[in-house]
Amino acid sequence: MASAWNLPKDTCQLILRHHDHHFFSSYQDETLRMTMATLKMAENFVHLQRRFSPSQDWQYFEASALAVLDLENDDYLDIKDDVEEYFIDKQL
């Protein structure tokens, strides 16, 4: 479908492989790795806000995503808190 929409090939690959637990070990392109890490982290934040539990595959992506984004767990928790505050503010 993404190809039919004429999205860039890199974007199509990200969509195709967004559940591939081996993505980070099989792709060396730093831009793609950072994009996937950001996507997985954002996906997890949304899942936490809507379902009050981590996304099903976050456990497989967490360590690699944080490493690619050069984030420590404390950094991740700070961003998570900021996201939660943003969602709370938008509900008012």
Secondary structure, 3 states (H helix, E strand, C coil): CCCCCCCCHHHHHHHHCCCCCCHHHHCCCHHHHHHHHHHHHHHHHHHHHHHCCCCCCHHHHHHHHHHHCCCCHHHHHHHHHHHHHHHHHHHC
